Amino acid sequence: MLSDVLENLTVLAIASTLIYASYKDLVSREIPELSWAPAYLIVLTSLVVRYLSGVSLISAAIALTPPLIYGALFALGMIGGADFLAVLLVSLGHINEPLVPLLVFVASSIAPLPIVLVNLVRNLTIDRKAMASVTCIKGSKKMLYFVGRLTTVANFLKMKFAFLHTYPEEEGFVCVNSVNVNVDFEEQKRSLENAVSRGLIKPGDHVICSPALPHVVFIAVSYAVALLLAQYLRDFFAYLS
């Protein structure tokens, strides 16, 4: 009975925290670190009480694989700390049920794929000539066909959350394929405004950018989907056995 109550409380704590974190990620891309504390307290307490008799090492190893991967990406500056905390919370909450963390990891990882495909198709068709006109004097433009999209300097200056991939110089652009999650969005705009004032680029000229995606939202939606799918998969495997 206590185990069932703690299990439900764990799911509720994770879900409510991910909903709040998703809201903050959408409106400001900033999630207060303390907002994770109540859920972690509940999840860790539930983990200790529910699994006093022990946890399957194989299940735990599988469940903790997603946060290990996210931890490495965070250390490399490729994702934010909130993404890591969200995935770790899910894994700890379902330490003995690795199917849920794995489903969350896979679903949230492939969620941006449609954006990549749209970018590639558009950059190779509608925007092909404009993309070709962007000359990289440093760095490569190949990956930008996948991750980037064209916009004008004027439009970029109006965007709230976007990564700039092409920085104007005298004879072309410094092209940056990677994304730094710690980038200062306002500093990017100031660098473009400075380039315009120096005559390096005009407001109507093209630059390449990519949206700063609210990845915690993908994790939250994936968690809801994973809970539903896990139940169906458990019933399916039980039927087969």
Secondary structure, 3 states (H helix, E strand, C coil): CHHHHHHHHHHHHHHHHHHHHHHHHHHHCCCCHHHHHHHHHHHHHHHHHHCCCCCCHHHHHHHCHHHHHHHHHHHCCCCCHHHHHHHHHHHHHCCCCCHHHHHHHHHHHHCCHHHHHHHHHHHHCCCHHHHHHCCEEECCCCCHHHHCEEEEHHHHCCCCCEEECEEECCCCEEECCCCCCCCCHHHHHHHHHHHHHCCCCCCCCEEEEEECCCHHHHHHHHHHHHHHHHHHHHHHHHHHC
